[in-house]
Amino acid sequence: MDIEERMRALEARVAALEGGQAVAAPADDDTGRVVYGGEARLGGYRWRWESARSPGWLVERPAAPMAAVLAAAGHPARLRILQLLLSGPRPIADLQSELALASQGQLYHHLKTLASAGLVEQPERGVYRVPPQAVFPVLALAAAATDVAGRE
């Protein structure tokens, strides 16, 4: 195994650990499986991800935690915040100028909602990012929303 293959294998293992894939969720059963993942280069990082869940397991999950994530990401300003943060951490001032919200209070409200859902975190004072374990789930949400909306 050459150094590049070893690095890819190591990156995949780290992504799996950071991605919270230790959740006890059967990947296969008689209902089949839903798989998402891929590779991305964003914010100076290279991401690899694959997640598999059984449809039967998914439809039996409690709705409230999933609805909280979808509701948090479902607001146009919050979805735009996620899009901006996928390219890497950003200070609050950059987000404010990019979004052109009426007040910084509105921005903090949106960030608090996203943080409560586990979609953003604050690694240092005044700076926000999408946590590593949420990068591909956020990309998958955006891809799924695009597919459902029927737009390219």
PALOTI-903362 format. One line per field, with one value per residue: x, y negated, z negated of N, C-alpha, C, CB in turn; residue in one letter. Coordinates in pm, 1 decimal, decimal comma, padded with zeros to 6 digits. Each point is the difference from the previous one (the first is absolute). Glycine has a CB too. Layout:
<sites>
n.east <- (X_...)
n.north <- (Y_...)
n.up <- (Z_...)
ca.east <- (X_...)
ca.north <- (Y_...)
ca.up <- (Z_...)
c.east <- (X_...)
c.north <- (Y_...)
c.up <- (Z_...)
cb.east <- (X_...)
cb.north <- (Y_...)
cb.up <- (Z_...)
type <- (A_...)
</sites>
This chain:
<sites>
n.east <- (00085,4_00170,0_00022,6_-00281,9_-00095,9_00073,8_-00174,8_-00258,6_00015,8_00017,3_-00254,1_-00179,7_00078,0_-00074,0_-00286,3_-00074,9_00073,2_-00162,8_-00266,3_-00061,9_00116,6_-00053,1_-00328,0_-00028,2_-00053,3_-00056,3_00220,4_-00260,4_-00312,4_-00120,4_00056,6_00266,7_00219,2_-00116,9_00320,7_00014,3_00301,1_00126,7_00266,5_-00079,0_00282,5_-00179,6_00247,5_00288,3_-00182,6_00080,0_-00327,8_00071,5_-00324,6_-00046,2_-00270,8_-00079,0_-00284,8_-00115,1_-00177,9_-00027,1_00173,2_-00164,0_-00277,5_00120,7_00117,3_-00195,2_-00150,8_00186,3_00272,0_-00126,7_-00134,9_00282,6_00124,7_-00241,5_-00007,6_00304,8_-00030,4_-00286,5_00154,2_00045,8_00187,1_00065,3_00077,0_00208,0_00140,1_00053,7_00134,3_00212,7_00085,2_00070,2_00262,2_00065,5_-00122,8_-00185,5_00137,8_-00303,2_00135,7_-00065,6_-00300,2_-00046,2_00093,1_-00168,5_-00279,8_00010,3_-00099,8_-00149,6_00251,4_00283,3_-00305,1_-00010,0_00273,3_-00094,9_-00261,0_00175,2_00198,7_-00234,0_-00106,5_00280,4_00049,6_-00269,8_00100,2_00311,4_00023,3_00248,2_00216,8_00050,4_00299,5_-00028,2_-00210,1_-00199,1_-00025,8_-00304,3_00150,4_-00252,6_00094,5_00226,6_-00295,1_-00120,3_00205,2_-00209,7_-00254,3_00042,4_00025,2_-00273,4_-00165,1_00090,7_-00087,9_-00291,7_-00057,7_00077,6_-00205,7_-00246,0_00043,5_-00015,8_00322,0_00205,2)
n.north <- (00117,1_-00213,1_-00156,9_00019,2_00250,3_-00138,8_-00255,1_00170,4_00147,6_-00267,1_-00132,2_00248,4_-00021,8_-00305,8_00039,9_00217,4_-00192,9_-00244,8_00177,2_00060,6_00294,5_00058,2_-00035,4_00314,5_-00062,3_00344,1_-00128,3_00197,6_-00007,4_00154,5_-00336,6_00085,5_-00112,8_-00294,5_00023,2_-00322,1_00020,8_-00182,9_-00037,4_-00287,8_-00115,2_-00157,0_-00213,6_00093,3_00297,4_00207,7_00031,2_00316,4_-00013,2_00321,0_-00095,0_00319,9_-00114,2_00298,9_-00214,5_00135,6_-00219,8_-00237,9_00084,0_00028,3_-00326,2_-00081,8_-00134,8_-00136,6_00049,5_-00051,1_-00271,4_-00118,7_00035,4_-00130,3_-00263,5_-00063,9_00011,0_-00183,5_-00294,1_-00057,7_-00045,9_00311,0_00046,5_-00240,4_00131,0_00260,1_-00156,0_-00126,8_00272,3_00165,5_-00199,5_00094,1_-00054,3_-00236,2_-00172,7_00016,4_-00168,2_00226,7_00019,2_-00308,6_-00009,4_00255,4_-00115,7_-00313,2_00112,5_-00277,0_00089,6_00124,6_00096,9_00160,8_00137,3_00105,1_00136,0_00177,5_00096,5_00114,3_00186,1_00130,0_00076,9_00165,9_00192,5_00068,0_-00276,8_-00125,6_00111,5_-00291,3_00179,7_-00277,7_-00170,3_00000,4_00322,1_00109,0_00265,8_00130,0_00134,9_00099,2_00100,6_-00226,8_00065,6_00206,2_-00116,1_-00261,8_00169,1_00151,4_-00272,9_-00084,6_00271,9_-00010,5_-00293,5_00076,9_00239,4_-00171,9_-00225,5_00234,2_-00146,6_00155,4)
n.up <- (00000,0_00222,4_-00253,5_00153,9_-00164,1_-00273,9_00064,0_00063,9_-00276,1_-00165,2_00132,4_-00078,5_-00307,5_-00021,2_00129,3_-00216,9_-00240,9_00104,1_00059,7_-00331,0_00175,7_-00342,4_00119,5_-00123,7_00352,8_00042,2_00226,3_00023,2_-00098,3_00215,5_00063,9_00200,8_-00110,4_00015,9_00137,2_-00090,4_00083,5_00158,5_-00035,7_-00134,2_00100,0_-00270,8_-00055,5_00193,0_00021,1_00222,6_-00120,3_00038,3_-00067,9_00027,7_-00178,9_00060,6_-00133,4_00044,9_00189,9_-00283,2_-00134,1_00130,4_-00117,1_-00319,4_-00011,2_-00245,5_00266,4_-00223,5_00144,8_00285,1_-00090,0_-00100,7_00288,6_00149,6_-00176,0_00052,1_00311,0_00016,0_-00016,5_00334,4_-00246,8_-00033,8_00305,7_-00020,1_-00257,7_00167,2_00236,8_-00195,8_-00134,6_00282,5_-00008,6_-00327,8_-00269,2_00112,7_-00240,8_-00075,7_00238,5_00214,5_-00086,6_00031,1_00297,2_00096,7_-00093,8_00092,8_-00340,0_-00001,2_-00176,4_00003,5_-00082,1_00272,7_-00067,0_-00279,2_00125,8_00189,1_-00226,0_-00182,2_00232,5_00053,4_-00301,4_-00024,4_00240,8_-00142,5_00221,5_-00179,3_-00191,6_-00081,4_00127,6_-00171,8_-00150,7_00278,6_00132,0_00100,2_00082,5_00120,3_-00313,1_00212,5_-00043,2_00226,3_00273,2_00079,0_-00155,0_00176,5_00267,9_-00065,6_-00032,8_00289,0_00135,3_-00116,7_00102,2_00298,0_00002,5_-00091,9_00223,1_00242,3_-00030,0_00189,8)
ca.east <- (-00085,4_00083,6_-00029,7_-00128,8_-00105,0_-00001,4_-00060,1_-00143,9_-00059,8_00002,2_-00100,2_-00132,6_-00021,0_-00021,1_-00131,9_-00101,1_-00000,5_-00054,2_-00134,8_-00097,2_-00055,6_-00009,0_-00140,9_-00050,5_-00105,5_00022,8_00015,2_-00077,2_-00102,1_-00084,9_-00057,3_00100,4_00090,6_00015,7_00141,4_00046,2_00140,5_00077,7_00124,4_-00011,1_00111,2_-00060,3_00068,9_00135,1_-00005,4_-00051,2_-00094,3_-00055,3_-00108,4_-00104,5_-00092,1_-00105,1_-00106,5_-00110,4_-00123,7_-00084,2_00054,5_-00022,4_-00140,1_-00034,6_00068,3_-00086,5_-00008,7_00037,0_00139,1_00020,1_-00073,3_00076,5_00108,7_-00059,3_-00054,5_00113,1_00060,4_-00103,5_-00018,3_00094,9_00121,7_00080,0_00059,4_00111,1_00109,0_00063,1_00074,6_00121,6_00088,8_00055,5_00133,3_00093,3_-00043,5_-00009,6_-00034,6_-00136,0_-00002,9_-00007,8_-00135,5_-00091,5_00011,2_-00042,0_-00144,1_-00070,3_-00118,2_-00030,2_00073,8_00084,8_-00086,4_-00062,0_00102,9_00021,1_-00118,7_00013,7_00112,1_-00042,6_-00088,4_00085,0_00083,6_-00087,3_-00025,0_00127,0_00045,2_00116,2_00063,7_00086,1_00128,7_00063,7_-00089,5_-00032,4_00024,0_-00090,8_00028,7_-00076,0_00086,7_00043,5_-00094,2_-00123,3_00025,8_-00069,5_-00145,5_-00051,3_00004,8_-00105,6_-00127,0_-00009,0_-00021,7_-00135,8_-00094,0_00008,0_-00068,8_-00143,7_-00047,3_-00000,5_00086,0_00139,2)
ca.north <- (-00117,1_-00119,2_-00104,5_-00062,1_00092,9_-00000,2_-00126,4_00007,6_00090,3_-00070,6_-00106,3_00061,8_00042,9_-00120,1_-00053,1_00086,1_-00029,3_-00133,7_-00005,1_00061,8_00118,3_00106,8_00012,0_00134,7_-00005,6_00106,9_-00049,1_00084,8_00091,2_00039,4_-00117,3_-00054,6_-00096,8_-00133,6_-00032,5_-00127,1_-00025,7_-00052,7_-00071,3_-00144,6_-00086,3_-00124,7_-00070,6_00049,2_00136,5_00102,8_00079,5_00124,1_00038,2_00090,7_00037,7_00090,8_00025,1_00076,0_-00078,7_00038,2_-00063,7_-00144,2_-00038,3_00026,8_-00096,3_-00107,6_-00109,9_-00131,4_-00041,9_-00023,3_-00122,1_-00114,7_-00024,7_-00049,3_-00134,1_-00093,0_-00020,4_-00034,8_-00144,4_-00044,7_-00062,0_00103,4_00083,5_-00078,1_00005,1_00131,0_-00000,5_-00078,8_00065,4_00123,2_-00027,6_-00015,6_-00089,9_-00142,8_-00088,6_-00053,8_-00120,4_00044,4_00051,0_-00114,5_-00076,5_00086,3_00023,6_-00128,9_00002,9_-00130,5_-00020,3_00109,5_00082,8_00100,3_00098,6_00082,8_00085,2_00109,4_00083,9_00075,0_00106,1_00098,2_00065,8_00089,2_00118,0_00067,2_-00030,0_-00088,9_-00011,0_-00116,5_00051,2_-00107,2_-00114,4_-00079,2_00075,7_00113,3_00096,6_00123,9_00101,4_00100,6_00111,0_-00046,5_-00051,8_00077,2_-00005,8_-00128,0_00009,6_00092,8_-00072,8_-00092,0_00080,3_00054,5_-00110,3_-00032,8_00107,6_-00009,1_-00122,0_00025,9_-00095,1_00042,2)
ca.up <- (00000,0_00006,5_-00099,2_00031,2_-00041,3_-00146,0_-00042,7_00027,9_-00098,7_-00128,0_00007,8_-00007,7_-00138,4_-00081,1_00035,7_-00061,5_-00143,3_-00020,4_00053,1_-00087,6_00061,7_-00098,2_-00036,8_00027,1_00100,7_00096,8_00136,0_00090,1_-00049,1_00112,2_00066,9_00091,6_-00060,7_00055,8_-00013,8_00055,4_-00028,7_00110,9_-00028,1_00022,7_-00040,7_-00044,8_-00106,5_-00020,1_-00050,2_00090,3_-00076,5_00054,1_-00089,1_00046,1_-00105,3_00047,7_-00096,8_00057,6_00003,4_-00113,4_-00120,2_00011,6_-00021,1_-00139,6_-00087,9_-00050,3_00096,6_-00054,7_00025,9_00143,7_00035,4_-00049,9_00095,4_00124,0_-00024,0_-00013,3_00132,2_00095,1_00018,2_00103,6_-00054,6_-00066,3_00104,0_00058,6_-00098,1_00015,6_00125,8_-00019,2_-00095,9_00055,7_00054,5_-00111,4_-00107,6_00032,4_-00111,3_00000,9_00084,2_00139,5_00022,2_-00001,3_00125,1_00110,7_-00004,1_00000,6_-00085,6_-00058,6_-00124,8_-00044,0_-00083,4_00087,6_00032,3_-00119,3_-00014,0_00096,4_-00041,7_-00118,8_00048,7_00067,1_-00101,4_-00077,0_00082,7_00026,3_00135,4_-00009,2_-00131,2_-00015,7_-00047,1_-00076,8_-00016,7_00117,7_00123,2_00011,9_00105,0_00001,3_-00060,2_00098,3_00012,6_00064,2_00134,6_00102,5_-00017,7_00051,1_00145,9_00040,8_-00012,4_00113,5_00120,9_-00004,5_00021,4_00142,1_00073,3_-00025,7_00066,0_00143,7_00070,9_00018,0)
c.east <- (00090,2_-00050,0_-00135,7_-00115,7_-00011,7_-00064,1_-00150,8_-00070,5_-00007,3_-00104,2_-00141,0_-00031,5_-00026,9_-00137,6_-00110,8_-00008,7_-00061,0_-00144,6_-00103,8_-00063,1_-00007,0_-00143,6_-00048,5_-00118,9_00026,2_00005,2_-00085,9_-00105,6_-00089,5_-00066,8_00097,8_00096,5_00003,8_00144,4_00023,9_00144,8_00068,3_00130,6_-00023,6_00129,0_-00060,1_00084,2_00138,9_00005,5_-00050,2_-00084,7_-00037,8_-00104,4_-00085,0_-00082,1_-00107,4_-00097,8_-00107,1_-00124,8_-00091,4_00043,8_-00029,2_-00144,0_-00047,3_00066,8_-00100,5_00005,2_00056,4_00146,1_00027,1_-00068,3_00075,1_00113,7_-00056,7_-00055,8_00112,1_00060,0_-00099,8_-00026,1_00102,3_00128,6_00089,2_00063,3_00117,2_00119,4_00074,5_00082,4_00132,2_00100,3_00056,1_00139,2_00102,8_-00053,1_-00000,6_-00030,5_-00139,6_-00010,7_-00010,3_-00139,8_-00099,9_00006,2_-00047,2_-00152,1_-00082,8_-00131,5_-00017,9_00078,8_00086,4_-00079,5_-00069,8_00099,0_00023,9_-00118,8_00009,8_00112,4_-00035,8_-00090,0_00081,1_00086,0_-00082,3_-00028,7_00127,7_00057,4_00115,5_00054,7_00091,0_00134,3_00080,9_-00095,0_-00018,1_00020,3_-00091,5_00044,0_-00103,7_00092,1_00038,1_-00100,9_-00129,6_00021,2_-00077,2_-00149,7_-00060,6_00001,7_-00110,8_-00137,5_-00019,8_-00026,6_-00142,3_-00104,3_-00002,0_-00075,2_-00151,2_-00058,7_-00000,9_00082,9_00139,6_00092,0)
c.north <- (-00123,8_-00106,6_-00066,5_00089,3_00004,2_-00127,0_00001,2_00088,5_-00067,1_-00112,0_00056,8_00044,5_-00119,2_-00059,1_00083,2_-00026,3_-00136,3_-00008,6_00068,4_00124,9_00117,5_00018,1_00138,9_-00009,7_00109,2_-00056,7_00079,0_00076,0_00031,9_-00117,9_-00063,1_-00092,7_-00129,4_-00039,2_-00140,4_-00019,1_-00059,1_-00059,6_-00147,7_-00067,8_-00135,9_-00061,0_00051,3_00142,1_00092,7_00094,1_00125,1_00047,5_00105,0_00040,4_00088,1_00025,1_00085,2_-00089,7_00032,2_-00065,8_-00150,0_-00039,1_00029,7_-00097,7_-00101,2_-00120,3_-00131,4_-00038,8_-00027,2_-00128,8_-00124,4_-00035,6_-00059,0_-00141,4_-00102,6_-00031,7_-00056,3_-00147,4_-00049,7_-00062,1_00104,7_00094,0_-00072,5_-00002,8_00132,4_00006,8_-00075,8_00072,1_00132,4_-00021,2_-00025,7_-00097,3_-00145,6_-00080,0_-00058,6_-00122,3_00036,8_00051,2_-00114,7_-00076,5_00081,9_00013,5_-00127,3_00006,9_-00135,8_-00026,3_00121,1_00095,4_00108,3_00111,0_00092,7_00093,7_00121,1_00095,0_00084,7_00117,2_00110,6_00077,5_00098,4_00129,2_00077,0_-00027,2_-00099,4_00006,6_-00122,1_00048,0_-00102,7_-00118,6_-00075,9_00070,2_00122,5_00090,1_00111,8_00104,1_00107,4_00112,7_-00040,6_-00045,3_00079,2_00009,3_-00131,0_-00000,3_00092,3_-00064,9_-00093,5_00076,0_00054,6_-00109,2_-00041,3_00103,7_-00009,5_-00122,2_00014,6_-00094,8_00056,0_-00085,8)
c.up <- (00000,0_-00098,0_00026,7_-00040,8_-00151,6_-00053,6_00023,6_-00102,1_-00136,9_-00002,6_-00011,3_-00142,8_-00090,4_00028,9_-00063,2_-00149,9_-00028,8_00042,6_-00085,3_00059,2_-00097,0_-00048,2_00038,5_00094,4_00100,9_00141,3_00097,8_-00078,9_00118,5_00070,5_00098,3_-00071,0_00078,5_-00028,3_00055,1_-00041,0_00120,1_-00046,5_00029,0_-00043,5_-00030,9_-00110,0_-00030,1_-00055,6_00109,5_-00084,1_00077,3_-00098,8_00067,2_-00120,9_00061,0_-00113,5_00068,1_00002,1_-00117,4_-00128,9_00002,4_-00029,2_-00141,7_-00096,6_-00050,2_00094,5_-00053,6_00024,9_00147,8_00043,7_-00046,7_00095,7_00129,2_-00015,2_-00009,4_00136,3_00100,1_00021,9_00102,7_-00054,9_-00066,0_00101,6_00065,8_-00095,2_00013,4_00127,8_-00016,1_-00089,7_00050,7_00059,0_-00109,5_-00103,6_00045,3_-00124,6_00020,2_00091,6_00147,9_00033,0_00008,7_00131,4_00119,8_00007,1_00006,4_-00077,9_-00065,4_-00127,4_-00030,8_-00089,6_00080,9_00033,3_-00118,7_-00024,0_00093,3_-00040,1_-00121,6_00040,0_00067,4_-00099,1_-00082,3_00075,1_00031,7_00137,3_00005,4_-00141,6_00001,4_-00055,5_-00078,5_-00001,4_00131,4_00132,8_-00001,0_00114,5_-00004,3_-00062,1_00101,7_00020,7_00069,1_00144,8_00105,5_-00024,1_00051,4_00153,0_00051,8_-00012,0_00119,4_00129,7_00003,7_00025,3_00146,2_00082,7_-00017,3_00070,5_00151,2_00081,7_00011,8_-00081,4)
cb.east <- (-00187,5_00052,5_00247,0_00106,6_00039,5_00206,0_00215,3_00045,8_00087,9_00244,2_00155,9_00022,7_00148,3_00248,0_00093,5_00040,6_00202,6_00226,2_00101,9_-00043,2_00088,4_00235,8_-00037,8_00078,8_-00032,8_-00115,1_00231,5_00197,9_00007,8_-00038,5_-00140,6_-00163,7_00135,8_-00248,3_00065,2_-00233,2_00002,5_-00209,8_00143,2_-00250,7_00172,5_-00227,9_-00219,0_00067,6_-00040,0_00201,2_-00087,0_00215,7_-00000,2_00141,8_00045,8_00158,1_00046,5_00098,5_00017,4_-00043,2_00181,9_00182,1_-00041,9_-00028,0_00217,3_00037,4_-00200,1_-00172,7_00069,2_00014,7_-00216,2_-00057,4_00134,9_-00054,3_-00196,6_00048,2_00156,6_-00095,9_-00086,8_-00196,0_-00125,4_-00149,5_-00222,8_-00165,2_-00128,8_-00188,0_-00217,0_-00134,7_-00129,4_-00232,1_-00108,4_00188,6_00091,4_-00077,1_00243,8_-00032,7_00136,0_00244,0_00059,6_00026,8_00192,0_00215,6_00047,9_00104,2_00029,2_-00226,4_-00182,9_00203,4_-00033,2_-00150,5_00107,2_00141,6_-00138,8_-00086,4_00157,7_00015,8_-00185,5_00002,9_00147,9_-00102,3_-00195,6_-00074,2_-00229,7_-00092,0_-00010,6_-00200,0_00000,1_00234,7_00072,0_00059,7_00243,0_-00188,6_00247,0_-00139,4_-00107,2_00232,7_00098,6_-00080,5_00227,6_00207,5_00026,0_00082,2_00248,9_00142,9_00015,8_00155,5_00243,6_00078,4_00038,5_00222,1_00200,6_00030,9_00087,6_-00219,7_-00136,5_-00051,7)
cb.north <- (00124,2_00050,7_-00039,9_-00121,2_00136,3_00141,3_-00119,4_-00035,0_00198,1_00054,5_-00134,9_00075,5_00197,4_-00045,7_-00086,5_00174,6_00142,6_-00093,4_-00009,2_-00223,1_-00079,9_-00046,8_-00249,1_00082,3_-00248,9_00163,8_-00073,0_00022,1_-00093,5_00212,9_-00040,4_00018,7_00187,2_-00065,0_00245,1_-00100,5_00186,2_-00043,5_00204,1_00008,2_00126,1_00083,7_-00044,9_-00234,2_-00083,5_-00016,9_-00207,0_00062,1_-00226,7_00085,0_-00212,8_00109,5_-00219,7_00221,7_-00007,9_00215,1_00175,0_-00008,1_00042,3_00239,5_00029,8_00078,2_00110,9_00037,1_00133,8_00247,5_00126,6_00065,5_00190,2_00235,6_00100,5_00090,4_00187,2_00208,7_-00027,3_-00037,8_-00215,0_-00014,3_00110,8_-00142,3_-00150,1_00103,5_00012,6_-00208,3_-00109,2_00076,5_-00093,8_00050,2_00161,3_00054,8_-00054,8_00085,2_-00122,6_00058,5_00211,9_-00017,3_-00127,4_00124,5_00202,1_-00051,5_00246,9_00015,7_-00148,4_-00149,5_-00194,5_-00176,7_-00162,4_-00182,8_-00202,0_-00150,5_-00171,1_-00210,3_-00167,9_-00146,4_-00202,9_-00199,3_-00117,7_00172,8_00046,4_-00153,6_00251,8_-00155,7_00150,7_00078,8_-00018,4_-00192,2_-00080,2_-00138,1_-00054,6_-00063,2_-00043,1_-00053,4_00097,3_-00068,6_-00074,9_00128,7_00148,7_-00118,4_-00041,2_00192,9_00013,0_-00158,5_00061,3_00176,5_-00078,9_-00112,4_00147,2_00115,2_-00133,1_00091,1_-00192,1_00080,6)
cb.up <- (-00123,1_00241,3_-00026,4_00189,4_00206,2_-00001,3_00050,9_00244,2_00127,8_-00024,3_00142,4_00238,5_00039,3_-00001,5_00215,9_00176,1_-00027,1_00032,6_00218,6_-00093,0_00217,7_-00070,0_00030,5_-00226,2_-00032,1_-00151,9_-00055,7_00154,8_-00238,9_-00118,7_-00201,4_00184,9_-00089,2_-00033,5_00018,3_-00007,6_-00163,2_00121,6_00056,3_-00033,1_00142,8_00061,4_-00091,8_-00036,1_-00234,2_00158,1_-00111,3_00122,8_-00106,7_00193,7_-00130,1_00165,5_-00122,8_-00083,5_00248,0_00111,6_-00013,6_00167,5_00241,1_00060,1_00124,1_-00238,1_00094,5_-00173,0_-00197,6_00038,6_-00014,7_-00236,0_-00099,2_00061,0_-00119,1_-00229,2_-00047,4_-00063,3_-00239,3_00144,4_-00035,8_-00199,8_00039,9_00127,4_-00158,3_-00127,5_00128,8_00030,1_-00179,6_00047,5_00203,1_00154,1_-00167,5_00231,3_-00034,0_-00234,0_-00172,2_-00005,6_-00121,0_-00248,2_-00097,9_-00021,2_-00130,5_00221,9_-00041,6_00098,5_-00085,8_00015,2_-00151,1_00096,3_00159,3_-00099,6_-00063,1_00180,5_00090,9_-00139,4_00030,9_00201,8_-00010,3_-00108,6_00097,2_-00154,1_00074,5_00180,2_-00037,1_-00038,5_00195,4_00061,7_-00239,4_-00133,9_00014,0_-00092,9_-00010,8_00209,1_-00222,7_-00063,7_-00205,6_-00224,8_-00074,6_00031,7_-00198,3_-00208,0_-00005,7_-00072,6_-00251,9_-00117,1_00003,5_-00161,1_-00234,5_-00037,0_-00030,3_-00222,6_-00190,8_-00032,0_-00083,4_00227,9)
type <- (M_D_I_E_E_R_M_R_A_L_E_A_R_V_A_A_L_E_G_G_Q_A_V_A_A_P_A_D_D_D_T_G_R_V_V_Y_G_G_E_A_R_L_G_G_Y_R_W_R_W_E_S_A_R_S_P_G_W_L_V_E_R_P_A_A_P_M_A_A_V_L_A_A_A_G_H_P_A_R_L_R_I_L_Q_L_L_L_S_G_P_R_P_I_A_D_L_Q_S_E_L_A_L_A_S_Q_G_Q_L_Y_H_H_L_K_T_L_A_S_A_G_L_V_E_Q_P_E_R_G_V_Y_R_V_P_P_Q_A_V_F_P_V_L_A_L_A_A_A_A_T_D_V_A_G_R_E)
</sites>
